[in-house]
Amino acid sequence: MYFVLDKDMIEKEIVAHLPKQSRGFPPTVPEVEIVNAILYKLKSGVHWNLLPVGALFSGKPLSWQSVYHHFRKWSVSGAWKSCWTGLLERHGDRLDLSSVDLDGSHTPAIRGGQCVEYQGRKKRKTTNALYLTDRQGLPLAMSEPVSGNHNDLFDIEVQFEVVTATLEDAHISVEGLFMNADAGFDSKDFRSVCAEKEVHANICLNKRNGSTDDRNEYFDQELYDERYAVERTNAWMDSFRSLLNRFDTTIESWKGFNYLAFMVIALKKFTKKK
């Protein structure tokens, strides 16, 4: 039977922290195998109706519709995000928060859906979201997805609050963090938001905002050069075929797959380090 992650790891780090249903019939198969089937979908990008359930369950398999039902149930309830913040809290000592990186990412939306609009640079409809990573490139948090016609600074006060709230839910303080961001984030409003949270924003100066010689904002080029780590994160995320192109039409499902990818990347990294 194929496992994306070690069976015991799925049981300990994910299944143990999923909400237990209080009504209805319990699953007829182990929840660890249901989660593994969802992870297989995440990694392979196979359509739900082509999910090889016969190879993913040790006994009588669930139908693909049942696997999808469980995924949607946990996505809508916010269970995947709760699992992620819990994992961050338990393994906070393995994170490298000497600095963090913020970056936006546009994902092609093949079937349309919520928060989808045409994006000129990609020449197709996309969804845009902000991602925060640690110094190793491990993903930490994501913003609420927005339509692809919006740039990274759209509603930045609200979106940055969502990102930092994820860390705070995991009892990770944002005060004193050094954060790299590219020139697309160079705005007075965003710098003010960072200052209010006592985040040291190391943002590359945007020449469109005036001559860089006349500005006195903090910028450390040597620290900014470490930002390559977030590009590596983007490559890791693209290895999950369900994230490379967005087929899910609902935002809850899209965020659910993202948080599952966060967990897989982190758990594999933590295991390797150990």
Backbone bond lengths (Angstrom), bond angles and torsions (degrees), N, CA, C in turn:
res aa  C-N    CA-C-N  psi(-1)  N-CA   C-N-CA  omega(-1)  CA-C   N-CA-C  phi
1 M - - - 1.451 - - 1.536 108.79 -
2 Y 1.321 117.25 133.84 1.456 122.98 -174.96 1.522 110.55 -82.32
3 F 1.355 116.23 132.68 1.465 121.49 176.24 1.525 109.34 -126.17
4 V 1.338 116.26 129.94 1.458 121.44 176.54 1.521 109.89 -71.05
5 L 1.327 116.29 -41.42 1.465 123.77 173.65 1.519 108.57 -120.62
6 D 1.313 115.86 162.46 1.460 120.14 175.08 1.529 109.91 -56.50
7 K 1.330 116.36 136.38 1.470 121.25 -176.22 1.520 112.00 -56.57
8 D 1.328 116.83 -44.70 1.468 120.14 -179.94 1.524 111.50 -64.72
9 M 1.332 116.85 -33.74 1.457 120.71 179.23 1.528 110.56 -68.05
10 I 1.332 116.47 -42.21 1.462 119.96 177.43 1.520 110.03 -61.37
11 E 1.330 115.86 -42.84 1.459 121.02 -178.69 1.524 111.21 -63.79
12 K 1.320 116.27 -45.35 1.467 121.17 -174.12 1.519 112.82 -77.08
13 E 1.337 117.25 -43.27 1.464 120.92 -170.33 1.529 114.21 -95.47
14 I 1.339 118.12 -19.70 1.462 119.58 -177.36 1.519 112.02 -120.27
15 V 1.332 116.91 -59.76 1.466 120.76 -174.78 1.524 111.58 -60.50
16 A 1.319 116.97 -40.23 1.468 120.75 -177.85 1.521 112.59 -62.56
17 H 1.320 117.08 -17.54 1.468 120.32 -175.99 1.529 112.53 -112.45
18 L 1.331 117.24 7.79 1.460 120.51 174.39 1.529 109.61 -79.92
19 P 1.325 117.99 146.43 1.473 120.02 178.84 1.521 111.33 -64.65
20 K 1.318 116.76 140.05 1.465 121.80 179.03 1.522 109.26 -89.74
21 Q 1.330 116.15 130.97 1.456 119.46 -178.05 1.521 110.48 -72.37
22 S 1.330 114.50 139.44 1.463 120.36 -177.96 1.524 112.44 -99.15
23 R 1.330 116.31 -15.52 1.458 119.62 179.86 1.521 110.17 -132.49
24 G 1.321 116.03 163.17 1.455 120.74 179.28 1.514 112.36 83.52
25 F 1.311 115.29 -179.48 1.460 121.20 -178.29 1.528 110.26 -85.20
26 P 1.325 117.27 140.02 1.466 119.98 177.67 1.532 110.02 -69.55
27 P 1.348 117.61 158.30 1.472 120.13 178.22 1.536 111.16 -58.05
28 T 1.308 115.63 145.14 1.466 120.52 -179.97 1.524 112.11 -85.38
29 V 1.326 117.50 -3.09 1.469 122.43 178.24 1.533 107.69 -130.01
30 P 1.332 118.40 160.30 1.466 120.17 178.48 1.532 111.43 -59.47
31 E 1.332 115.81 137.60 1.467 119.65 179.66 1.525 111.97 -61.64
32 V 1.319 117.16 -28.46 1.455 120.02 179.71 1.524 110.40 -62.21
33 E 1.337 117.53 -34.04 1.455 120.71 179.06 1.534 111.24 -76.14
34 I 1.332 117.04 -30.76 1.467 120.10 175.93 1.523 109.26 -66.66
35 V 1.336 116.48 -46.36 1.466 120.33 179.31 1.518 110.14 -62.73
36 N 1.323 117.84 -40.10 1.456 120.64 178.73 1.526 111.22 -62.79
37 A 1.341 117.62 -38.10 1.464 120.81 177.64 1.522 110.61 -64.18
38 I 1.335 116.63 -37.57 1.467 121.04 177.50 1.531 109.81 -67.47
39 L 1.324 117.13 -40.26 1.462 120.82 177.94 1.529 110.97 -65.15
40 Y 1.325 116.31 -34.20 1.471 119.82 176.73 1.524 109.96 -63.70
41 K 1.321 116.38 -43.47 1.459 120.91 176.66 1.533 110.61 -60.74
42 L 1.335 116.66 -43.06 1.458 121.90 178.76 1.524 111.11 -59.64
43 K 1.318 116.52 -46.83 1.464 121.40 -174.46 1.529 112.34 -74.65
44 S 1.304 117.39 -42.03 1.466 120.91 -173.38 1.526 113.39 -87.30
45 G 1.338 116.75 -28.07 1.450 120.22 -176.54 1.514 114.10 76.54
46 V 1.321 117.37 9.12 1.461 120.97 -179.32 1.531 109.75 -62.86
47 H 1.324 117.00 147.42 1.459 120.19 176.35 1.528 109.48 -64.43
48 W 1.319 115.85 147.98 1.466 120.12 -177.40 1.525 111.66 -53.65
49 N 1.333 117.88 -42.95 1.467 120.21 -176.01 1.528 113.00 -73.33
50 L 1.339 116.67 -6.76 1.466 120.61 176.53 1.532 111.86 -107.30
51 L 1.313 116.75 8.99 1.466 120.95 -179.62 1.536 109.73 -60.13
52 P 1.344 118.74 124.80 1.479 120.90 -177.03 1.530 111.44 -78.38
53 V 1.319 115.70 70.68 1.462 120.22 -173.45 1.529 112.11 -60.69
54 G 1.328 117.10 -29.70 1.466 119.44 179.79 1.517 113.01 -62.09
55 A 1.331 117.05 -29.07 1.465 121.20 -179.01 1.521 112.17 -94.71
56 L 1.328 117.31 -4.88 1.461 120.57 -174.54 1.526 113.63 -107.85
57 F 1.336 117.07 -4.69 1.461 121.00 -179.87 1.521 109.30 -127.16
58 S 1.337 115.59 139.25 1.472 120.17 -176.09 1.518 112.23 -76.11
59 G 1.344 117.01 -31.95 1.462 121.05 178.74 1.512 110.70 -109.71
60 K 1.323 115.87 -141.90 1.456 120.09 176.35 1.526 108.36 -65.49
61 P 1.334 118.01 122.40 1.468 119.60 -173.11 1.533 112.69 -77.28
62 L 1.322 114.59 154.75 1.455 120.19 168.80 1.523 109.32 -76.18
63 S 1.293 117.29 155.89 1.457 120.95 172.99 1.518 108.89 -73.90
64 W 1.327 116.56 160.31 1.452 119.14 178.79 1.527 110.60 -63.26
65 Q 1.339 116.86 -30.67 1.463 120.03 177.90 1.526 111.36 -62.97
66 S 1.343 116.38 -37.74 1.463 120.32 179.76 1.530 111.53 -69.87
67 V 1.337 115.99 -38.92 1.464 120.06 176.93 1.524 109.58 -62.50
68 Y 1.325 116.47 -44.25 1.466 120.95 178.84 1.532 110.86 -63.61
69 H 1.340 116.75 -39.03 1.466 120.79 178.49 1.527 110.77 -58.33
70 H 1.328 117.21 -45.12 1.465 120.46 179.99 1.527 110.82 -66.34
71 F 1.337 116.82 -40.90 1.462 119.62 178.48 1.520 111.18 -61.13
72 R 1.328 117.52 -46.56 1.467 121.26 179.94 1.529 111.05 -64.33
73 K 1.324 116.20 -40.42 1.468 120.31 179.82 1.520 110.61 -59.39
74 W 1.329 116.78 -46.79 1.457 120.50 -178.95 1.528 111.60 -73.52
75 S 1.331 118.21 -29.17 1.463 121.45 177.79 1.523 110.75 -69.26
76 V 1.317 116.81 -48.50 1.463 121.60 -177.21 1.524 110.99 -64.64
77 S 1.329 117.09 -35.89 1.465 120.55 -178.45 1.529 113.16 -77.58
78 G 1.345 116.99 -8.79 1.467 120.31 -177.94 1.517 113.06 79.28
79 A 1.339 116.67 17.06 1.464 120.16 -176.11 1.528 112.65 -65.52
80 W 1.332 117.19 -35.59 1.466 118.75 -177.94 1.527 110.64 -65.99
81 K 1.327 116.94 -40.93 1.468 119.32 177.98 1.530 110.61 -65.67
82 S 1.326 116.76 -39.70 1.465 119.80 178.77 1.524 110.87 -62.90
83 C 1.335 116.32 -40.53 1.471 120.17 176.65 1.527 110.36 -61.56
84 W 1.332 115.63 -40.43 1.462 119.61 -178.41 1.521 111.91 -66.37
85 T 1.327 117.99 -47.70 1.467 119.86 -179.62 1.530 110.58 -64.18
86 G 1.334 116.68 -34.77 1.462 119.64 176.11 1.520 111.29 -64.89
87 L 1.335 116.91 -40.30 1.462 120.91 179.08 1.529 110.06 -65.25
88 L 1.339 116.64 -41.20 1.466 120.22 177.33 1.522 111.06 -60.35
89 E 1.320 115.95 -41.86 1.461 119.89 -178.59 1.533 111.02 -66.13
90 R 1.320 116.70 -41.10 1.474 120.30 -178.14 1.529 112.20 -70.18
91 H 1.329 116.81 -31.50 1.471 120.34 -174.98 1.524 111.99 -116.01
92 G 1.329 116.82 25.89 1.455 120.38 -178.36 1.517 114.05 -57.73
93 D 1.337 117.19 -28.63 1.456 120.24 -178.65 1.530 112.65 -70.94
94 R 1.341 117.29 -12.30 1.468 120.59 -179.91 1.525 112.19 -96.24
95 L 1.320 117.09 0.17 1.455 120.75 177.58 1.526 109.64 -86.45
96 D 1.323 116.34 151.13 1.460 121.69 174.80 1.523 107.17 -109.79
97 L 1.325 116.29 100.18 1.459 121.88 -177.37 1.521 111.91 -104.04
98 S 1.340 115.92 26.53 1.456 119.23 175.08 1.525 110.03 -61.74
99 S 1.338 115.59 -27.99 1.463 122.39 169.08 1.523 107.19 -163.10
100 V 1.326 116.28 162.17 1.463 121.15 179.36 1.528 108.37 -131.80
101 D 1.317 116.14 163.27 1.461 121.66 -178.87 1.519 109.96 -124.94
102 L 1.331 116.00 139.10 1.460 122.68 176.75 1.522 108.61 -117.05
103 D 1.333 115.71 132.71 1.461 119.19 -179.63 1.520 109.40 -151.21
104 G 1.329 115.98 152.34 1.455 121.26 176.07 1.520 110.25 -101.89
105 S 1.329 116.24 152.95 1.461 120.16 -179.10 1.525 109.66 -141.95
106 H 1.342 116.13 127.90 1.458 122.31 176.13 1.527 108.85 -97.19
107 T 1.319 116.91 127.38 1.457 122.36 -180.00 1.522 110.06 -114.15
108 P 1.336 118.70 126.30 1.462 120.31 177.38 1.533 110.79 -59.77
109 A 1.326 116.05 131.95 1.464 122.05 179.34 1.524 108.03 -104.80
110 I 1.314 116.50 102.13 1.464 121.48 -170.80 1.523 112.24 -69.71
111 R 1.324 116.09 -38.48 1.464 119.65 -175.44 1.524 113.52 -106.57
112 G 1.321 116.71 10.79 1.463 119.27 -177.35 1.513 110.21 73.78
113 G 1.330 116.82 -150.83 1.459 120.78 179.07 1.511 112.39 116.69
114 Q 1.324 115.18 -159.58 1.460 120.89 -178.15 1.528 110.94 -72.82
115 C 1.333 115.92 144.23 1.467 122.71 176.52 1.529 111.57 55.20
116 V 1.308 115.99 53.02 1.468 122.62 -179.97 1.525 108.89 -132.19
117 E 1.347 116.74 130.01 1.459 121.69 174.78 1.528 108.61 -152.15
118 Y 1.324 115.33 164.23 1.465 120.90 -178.69 1.526 110.79 -68.29
119 Q 1.331 115.61 136.00 1.465 122.35 178.71 1.526 108.16 -121.38
120 G 1.344 115.86 118.94 1.456 120.48 -172.37 1.515 114.63 -60.43
121 R 1.332 117.55 -42.31 1.471 119.81 -177.21 1.521 111.96 -64.96
122 K 1.329 116.58 -36.61 1.461 121.24 178.29 1.533 111.82 -84.69
123 K 1.332 115.88 -16.86 1.469 122.39 -178.54 1.514 112.19 58.32
124 R 1.321 114.94 38.62 1.470 120.68 176.46 1.522 109.05 -166.92
125 K 1.312 116.53 172.70 1.459 120.17 178.04 1.531 109.60 -76.09
126 T 1.332 115.72 135.52 1.459 120.65 -177.13 1.519 111.25 -139.26
127 T 1.326 113.98 168.74 1.459 123.57 169.54 1.526 107.71 -117.91
128 N 1.320 117.35 137.65 1.465 121.48 -177.93 1.523 110.19 -114.51
129 A 1.331 116.73 139.30 1.466 121.60 176.51 1.521 108.72 -147.90
130 L 1.330 116.22 154.11 1.459 122.69 177.21 1.528 109.23 -99.10
131 Y 1.333 116.42 141.75 1.460 121.88 -179.57 1.522 109.64 -127.76
132 L 1.320 115.64 138.42 1.463 122.28 177.41 1.524 108.42 -114.06
133 T 1.345 116.73 131.87 1.464 121.02 -179.22 1.520 110.18 -128.10
134 D 1.338 115.99 159.74 1.464 119.38 175.88 1.521 109.53 -86.28
135 R 1.321 117.07 -174.93 1.460 121.49 -175.43 1.529 112.31 -64.15
136 Q 1.329 117.82 -27.36 1.459 121.76 178.90 1.520 112.15 -79.97
137 G 1.336 116.00 -12.05 1.452 119.86 -174.99 1.510 113.40 95.91
138 L 1.339 117.34 4.03 1.456 119.89 178.36 1.527 109.57 -71.14
139 P 1.328 118.70 128.91 1.468 120.20 178.47 1.518 110.87 -65.19
140 L 1.332 115.80 140.21 1.454 121.68 -179.68 1.522 112.00 -113.54
141 A 1.333 116.69 -43.09 1.463 120.07 -173.85 1.521 109.56 -159.19
142 M 1.324 115.81 162.25 1.460 121.91 174.50 1.521 109.43 -136.34
143 S 1.317 116.07 156.46 1.465 121.60 177.46 1.531 109.21 -83.73
144 E 1.322 115.66 179.60 1.450 119.91 169.73 1.528 108.02 -72.93
145 P 1.316 119.23 132.80 1.466 120.55 178.37 1.530 110.96 -63.61
146 V 1.338 115.69 144.95 1.468 121.71 176.96 1.524 108.38 -129.66
147 S 1.316 116.28 166.48 1.463 121.25 179.70 1.520 110.80 -61.89
148 G 1.329 116.09 147.33 1.457 121.48 -173.89 1.509 115.85 -67.34
149 N 1.333 118.36 -13.25 1.462 119.68 177.83 1.522 112.17 -78.45
150 H 1.339 117.28 -4.79 1.469 121.36 177.54 1.528 109.96 -95.15
151 N 1.342 115.82 143.69 1.464 119.05 176.65 1.526 110.14 -85.28
152 D 1.346 115.53 -178.73 1.466 120.35 -173.91 1.531 113.24 -67.04
153 L 1.331 117.07 -20.80 1.465 120.30 -178.37 1.527 112.92 -89.90
154 F 1.318 117.59 1.08 1.461 119.86 -179.20 1.527 110.57 -63.56
155 D 1.325 116.28 123.89 1.464 121.91 176.85 1.533 110.72 53.14
156 I 1.338 116.29 39.61 1.459 120.98 -169.85 1.524 112.84 -62.96
157 E 1.343 117.79 -32.27 1.461 119.12 179.88 1.526 111.03 -61.48
158 V 1.336 115.94 -45.16 1.470 120.82 179.87 1.525 110.83 -69.45
159 Q 1.319 116.15 -44.03 1.468 119.68 -176.00 1.533 111.80 -66.39
160 F 1.330 116.87 -39.07 1.461 119.09 178.99 1.525 110.64 -69.40
161 E 1.320 116.53 -30.24 1.459 120.51 175.18 1.519 110.42 -64.62
162 V 1.336 117.34 -39.77 1.464 121.37 177.32 1.521 110.48 -62.81
163 V 1.334 116.10 -44.19 1.467 121.07 -179.05 1.528 111.11 -62.84
164 T 1.324 116.66 -49.91 1.469 119.57 -177.24 1.529 111.53 -70.42
165 A 1.325 117.75 -30.01 1.462 120.48 178.33 1.521 111.12 -64.18
166 T 1.330 117.19 -32.55 1.468 120.44 177.13 1.520 110.46 -62.25
167 L 1.332 116.39 -42.80 1.471 119.85 178.09 1.522 110.62 -66.21
168 E 1.314 116.19 -40.99 1.462 119.56 -179.15 1.528 110.97 -66.19
169 D 1.342 117.52 -34.54 1.464 120.59 175.25 1.524 111.38 -62.16
170 A 1.338 115.69 -29.30 1.467 121.07 178.29 1.529 111.37 -91.58
171 H 1.341 115.92 11.54 1.470 123.06 -179.91 1.531 111.56 58.00
172 I 1.342 114.92 41.04 1.462 121.71 173.73 1.519 107.20 -110.97
173 S 1.310 117.18 117.68 1.461 121.45 -177.83 1.526 110.19 -74.27
174 V 1.332 115.59 139.32 1.464 120.32 177.74 1.521 111.44 -95.92
175 E 1.322 117.58 -10.50 1.461 120.66 -178.94 1.528 110.68 -65.38
176 G 1.316 114.91 128.16 1.455 119.95 178.17 1.514 114.90 88.40
177 L 1.337 118.38 -1.90 1.460 120.34 179.45 1.525 110.54 -67.86
178 F 1.335 116.36 139.23 1.457 121.79 170.47 1.527 107.03 -95.48
179 M 1.323 116.49 122.61 1.459 120.73 -173.26 1.522 111.47 -123.12
180 N 1.330 116.39 122.74 1.458 122.16 175.18 1.527 110.23 -85.57
181 A 1.315 116.78 142.20 1.462 122.04 173.39 1.518 108.10 -152.57
182 D 1.324 117.16 148.69 1.460 120.20 -177.12 1.529 111.38 -79.08
183 A 1.327 115.82 -178.94 1.465 120.98 -173.61 1.522 113.03 -65.03
184 G 1.306 117.27 -19.08 1.458 120.10 178.10 1.515 113.09 -65.37
185 F 1.326 117.61 -16.07 1.470 122.25 179.63 1.528 112.42 -101.03
186 D 1.326 116.97 6.55 1.458 120.98 -176.93 1.527 110.34 -77.42
187 S 1.311 116.00 94.24 1.468 121.26 176.80 1.524 108.69 -148.65
188 K 1.321 116.32 152.00 1.460 120.85 -179.99 1.522 111.19 -64.66
189 D 1.338 116.57 -38.82 1.465 119.85 -178.99 1.522 111.15 -61.98
190 F 1.338 116.74 -45.11 1.461 119.07 -178.56 1.519 111.31 -68.36
191 R 1.315 116.79 -39.20 1.467 119.42 177.61 1.529 110.58 -62.49
192 S 1.325 116.74 -36.39 1.466 120.52 179.02 1.524 110.71 -67.44
193 V 1.342 116.56 -40.52 1.464 121.25 178.03 1.528 109.99 -60.73
194 C 1.326 116.34 -44.34 1.468 120.54 179.59 1.534 110.77 -63.65
195 A 1.325 116.14 -41.88 1.466 120.40 -179.71 1.520 111.21 -62.95
196 E 1.316 117.23 -39.10 1.464 120.99 178.69 1.520 111.62 -61.77
197 K 1.331 116.56 -33.76 1.461 120.91 179.63 1.525 112.25 -92.29
198 E 1.332 116.43 4.55 1.468 122.83 -179.54 1.515 111.61 60.39
199 V 1.333 115.20 35.48 1.466 122.08 173.26 1.527 107.52 -96.36
200 H 1.335 117.19 128.98 1.458 121.48 179.30 1.529 108.48 -83.26
201 A 1.324 116.33 103.66 1.461 121.23 -174.89 1.519 110.46 -85.12
202 N 1.329 116.47 110.25 1.464 122.45 176.72 1.526 107.32 -97.44
203 I 1.350 115.30 80.89 1.457 121.60 -173.05 1.524 109.86 -104.12
204 C 1.319 115.70 129.07 1.462 120.58 177.32 1.528 109.32 -61.69
205 L 1.323 116.88 132.00 1.461 121.31 -177.01 1.529 110.27 -70.49
206 N 1.319 115.41 132.92 1.457 121.85 -179.60 1.530 109.22 -92.59
207 K 1.322 116.61 121.38 1.462 120.82 -178.03 1.526 112.07 -64.28
208 R 1.308 117.37 -20.83 1.464 120.09 178.79 1.535 111.69 -69.77
209 N 1.334 115.91 -16.47 1.464 119.73 -179.96 1.520 112.62 -92.05
210 G 1.336 116.63 12.68 1.460 120.44 -179.76 1.517 111.27 115.42
211 S 1.293 115.89 172.07 1.461 121.33 -179.06 1.524 110.61 -60.73
212 T 1.314 116.06 130.09 1.467 120.50 -179.99 1.530 111.70 -72.32
213 D 1.334 116.87 -18.01 1.466 120.27 -179.06 1.525 111.68 -70.80
214 D 1.340 116.55 -24.26 1.467 120.44 -175.96 1.523 112.96 -96.82
215 R 1.314 117.04 6.59 1.460 119.86 -176.36 1.524 110.12 -108.37
216 N 1.319 115.44 147.32 1.468 119.60 -175.67 1.522 112.81 -118.69
217 E 1.357 117.70 19.16 1.462 119.52 177.22 1.532 110.73 -66.62
218 Y 1.325 114.67 149.82 1.467 120.72 179.25 1.525 110.38 -64.70
219 F 1.332 116.47 131.80 1.468 120.78 173.49 1.512 109.39 -154.61
220 D 1.327 115.52 124.36 1.462 122.82 -179.74 1.526 107.87 -113.02
221 Q 1.326 116.90 106.03 1.463 121.27 -176.42 1.529 111.40 -64.32
222 E 1.325 116.99 -39.05 1.466 120.16 -178.84 1.523 110.80 -63.17
223 L 1.326 116.86 -41.48 1.459 120.52 177.27 1.524 110.02 -67.97
224 Y 1.322 117.03 -40.22 1.466 120.96 -178.98 1.530 111.58 -62.87
225 D 1.332 116.47 -31.58 1.464 120.13 179.75 1.529 111.71 -63.76
226 E 1.337 117.06 -21.11 1.463 120.91 178.02 1.537 111.91 -75.23
227 R 1.337 116.44 -4.82 1.463 120.63 -176.04 1.535 113.06 -66.67
228 Y 1.327 116.90 -8.76 1.467 119.59 178.43 1.531 111.35 -56.16
229 A 1.331 116.67 -22.90 1.465 120.59 -176.92 1.529 111.85 -60.96
230 V 1.344 117.14 -35.78 1.463 119.41 -178.51 1.522 110.62 -70.15
231 E 1.331 118.04 -28.62 1.460 120.58 176.05 1.527 110.06 -68.94
232 R 1.323 115.83 -34.04 1.463 119.67 175.18 1.525 110.34 -65.78
233 T 1.341 115.13 -37.95 1.463 119.70 176.59 1.522 110.97 -60.12
234 N 1.328 116.46 -42.46 1.459 120.29 178.78 1.525 111.02 -58.96
235 A 1.325 116.66 -38.25 1.467 120.31 178.01 1.523 110.56 -66.79
236 W 1.337 117.16 -40.80 1.469 120.43 176.77 1.523 110.23 -60.56
237 M 1.328 117.16 -45.12 1.459 120.90 -178.83 1.530 111.14 -64.07
238 D 1.327 116.47 -37.33 1.465 119.71 -179.94 1.515 112.88 -68.69
239 S 1.332 117.18 -15.89 1.468 119.45 177.91 1.525 111.60 -72.09
240 F 1.324 116.73 -13.86 1.460 121.29 174.35 1.523 107.54 -91.59
241 R 1.318 116.42 108.55 1.456 120.67 -169.52 1.524 113.03 -63.22
242 S 1.328 117.13 -25.85 1.461 119.65 178.36 1.525 112.09 -75.40
243 L 1.345 116.90 -11.11 1.460 121.34 177.05 1.522 112.10 -103.81
244 L 1.334 117.01 -24.20 1.463 120.42 -179.41 1.522 110.34 -60.13
245 N 1.334 116.62 -42.57 1.457 123.52 172.45 1.520 107.85 -130.00
246 R 1.308 115.60 135.74 1.461 119.39 -177.75 1.529 110.55 -88.37
247 F 1.333 116.06 116.95 1.459 122.03 175.14 1.527 111.47 -103.07
248 D 1.337 116.63 -24.99 1.467 120.53 -179.40 1.523 109.57 -71.23
249 T 1.319 116.00 134.02 1.467 120.10 -175.31 1.524 112.72 -90.44
250 T 1.324 118.58 -13.20 1.466 120.89 -177.80 1.532 110.21 -104.31
251 I 1.319 115.32 146.52 1.463 120.98 -179.62 1.524 111.11 -67.08
252 E 1.354 117.55 -36.64 1.464 119.73 -179.02 1.529 111.18 -59.75
253 S 1.327 116.85 -43.38 1.463 120.29 179.57 1.524 110.98 -66.71
254 W 1.328 116.59 -40.78 1.468 120.66 -179.77 1.524 110.62 -62.12
255 K 1.321 117.08 -46.41 1.464 119.68 178.43 1.525 110.38 -65.79
256 G 1.327 117.65 -37.57 1.454 120.52 179.32 1.520 112.09 -59.17
257 F 1.330 117.20 -45.18 1.461 120.33 178.25 1.526 111.01 -64.06
258 N 1.326 117.73 -37.22 1.462 120.34 178.60 1.522 111.45 -62.80
259 Y 1.327 117.18 -46.76 1.464 119.71 -179.07 1.533 111.40 -66.95
260 L 1.315 117.54 -33.83 1.468 119.98 175.06 1.527 110.38 -64.38
261 A 1.341 116.91 -41.13 1.472 119.98 177.11 1.527 110.67 -63.46
262 F 1.336 116.95 -40.17 1.472 120.15 176.01 1.531 109.97 -54.88
263 M 1.331 115.80 -45.86 1.464 120.49 -176.52 1.524 111.59 -65.80
264 V 1.329 117.30 -42.61 1.461 120.20 -179.89 1.525 110.43 -63.53
265 I 1.335 117.18 -46.79 1.472 120.89 -179.94 1.526 110.66 -60.31
266 A 1.330 116.57 -47.18 1.464 120.15 -177.26 1.523 112.04 -65.57
267 L 1.324 117.20 -46.02 1.458 120.16 -176.91 1.513 111.76 -64.85
268 K 1.326 117.12 -37.64 1.470 119.60 176.92 1.522 110.86 -66.93
269 K 1.334 116.33 -37.32 1.469 120.72 178.97 1.527 110.08 -68.62
270 F 1.326 117.32 -44.25 1.457 120.51 -179.30 1.526 110.90 -63.84
271 T 1.318 117.00 -40.83 1.464 121.12 179.55 1.519 111.10 -64.79
272 K 1.335 115.68 -41.25 1.469 120.51 179.70 1.511 110.79 -64.23
273 K 1.349 116.79 -42.03 1.460 120.44 179.65 1.514 111.57 -64.48
274 K 1.344 115.48 -38.66 1.455 119.05 -179.51 1.510 111.04 -65.31
